[in-house]
Structure formats: C-alpha cells, structure tokens
Amino acid sequence: MKIFLLTGQSNSLGAVKGSPASPELLKKYEPKETLYWHENFGQREGVFPGASTSWEQVRPAMPRYNGNLCMGPEYGFAFTLEKNGWFKDADVAVVKASRDGGDNSHWRKNGQAYRTLVQAVKNACAGVDRSKYSKVEFAGLLYLQGESNAGTSVPESASRFLELLGNLAADLKPYGDTSALAAQKAVLGENANWAGKNESDPETGNLTGGLEGRDTEVQGKTTRQVMKDLAESRPSLGYAPTRDLPKLTAGDQMGVHYSGQSQISIGARFAYEAARLAGKDTGSVRSGRYDLPLGSPDAWMNRKMPGKNVCVWNVASSVKPSLVSGG
C-alpha cells in the first residue's frame, strides 16, 4: 500500500461552501479504487464529526463544514492517478488531516495540526489489512497551506516545511516505510491570494480566480514566493499552481476559497507532480499560469513543453472539455 499524506488549511480541507462541484462533474471524475482515510479538524481541539473509522472510497461526503460538504484535492488526485495507471504496482491510499485555517506553526512538532496528522496516520495504519498488505509505504506529502501565514511564519515557510517532512519521516517509522519522506518527496500547492476576484481569461475563456490579490509580505517575502523558490530549488519537490482557478461564488466574501470544480483541477495537478516525482512519464501538462506564453518553460508544471504547435488541455489544466490550442 502506497499512502500519500494530505494536509494544510481550508483549501486543503476543501471549504467549497456554496459552490460544490456539480453532480455531473462528481460522476465524471469519481475515483473508484483509491483507499481513503480522513480525520479533518477545526481550530479547536478534536476532529470534525464524521472522521473515518475504516478505510473507504474517496468521496466529498464527510465531514460537514458549516453545514456544507467538504471536498479538497483528494478527489481529483485519486481520479487522475487511477485514470493514468501510474501506480499499478501497489494499492494507492490517501490519509487526509486538514485544518480550517491557521498559520504554519500548527504543523510544527508539537502543533495541533502535526499531532492530529500523526494520530490520523496511526489510526489509519491500525486499520490496514496486514494479511493483504505486506508493506505500507508513505509515498509523499501533499501540502496546501499558507493563506493565514503572518509574522515569522512567512519568511520561515520553507524551513518549517522541511522541518515538517523531517519530523514525519522520523515519527511515522513505526507505521511504515518513510524513506520517501526522508528524501523530501512532496508536492507544494500554491497558496491562494486573498480578495482575488473571478475573471475571464482572454486566452482560454476560462473563468479564473485572478492572479492579483493580497499576499501577506514580511521582510520583503511572501509565502507564495518562498515556497515556489523552495520547490524550484529541490528536484524532490513538486509544485501545483492554483491561482488561475475559479474561487467559490457563494458561501463567503473572503475571495480565498476555491470552488468544488477548481478542487478537481488542483487535485489533478497534485497527481501529475506526484507521478513525475516517482519517475512516471506524465507528458507535458499546462501549469495553469495562463499569464505566461505557451512557449515558456514556466508555463508547464514539469517544464517539459509539448511537441511543435500542440498543447493538450486536460483535467489538470481545466475541468472544461479537453481543448487543443496552438503552441
């Protein structure tokens, strides 16, 4: 069993509130095989009602958040891995423990988020059928956090994240193989900007979350830039952009939460990066940075541009039907 760990704050949790994915999209991109364990939690101690008590199918049903269903990147992530068959040598699982807010101090050694994530892994591994699985391997960390960072948590975003990986590699050893975590295998999701408004992208016609907005800046640094620089500096790390995707249109006026439709694309981008880090041939995938020309390496998540004059748009780029565009 290959277990991917998923954690972070509200966009990792999937606070889609009044803008969930449509029933048609949920059916089209429904994961069928990936195992799922969730123990999401709030700003106070304790997990939300509805936490897993056994392994189940990935679904946006539990827990409920402010009376609305949650669905984070796990849905699109699981579907995309299944569709492409990148990990046929093992059963793939996701253990998710995400928080409804808070800066990255909560993911430090004794923070609430860290302790809850480790406990969720412990509980999930206790439920593994050892007669079926001879080995449990933690394949990597999926991390979507940063909107609430302020003060020292901004310039220290990178060091605290590497600290998190190191702590997980050490503390999860009793439950499985942590060599991938020790090797810093992880995908960083781009944190959303505050107060960004949905806008129509002139190149694709897609509704996007806009690339402008408020990033908390401390000592001349923002979480987004610190984490992007970290991902680019280490071949073991992947990076999943998000800011081109539509935000929710009902439920709050914060301008920071992604819609259910966007969450499917975010999950797909996590999947492509996780597969690429595992050495799979993922092809060329548009990064979502639609403000960049198609011929720019930075316009592609893996910096691998497609063949001449061809660009394929799929679920990782948009949940709109696949399009072919001139390169």
Secondary structure, 3 states (H helix, E strand, C coil): CEEEEEEECHHHHCCCCCCCCCHHHHHHCCCCCCEEEECCECCCCCECCCCCCCCEECCCCCCEECCEECCCCHHHHHHHHHHHCCCCCCCEEEEECCECCCCHHHHCCCCHHHHHHHHHHHHHHHCCCCCCCCCCEEEEEEEECCCCCCHHHCCCHHHHHHHHHHHHHHHCHHHCECHHHHCCCEEEECCCCECCCCEECCCCCCEECCCCCECCEECCEEHHHHHHHHHHHCCCEEEECCCCCCECCCCCCCCCCECHHHHHHHHHHHHHHHHHHCCCCCCCCECCCCCCCCCCHHHECCCCCCCCCCEECCCCCCCCCCCEECC
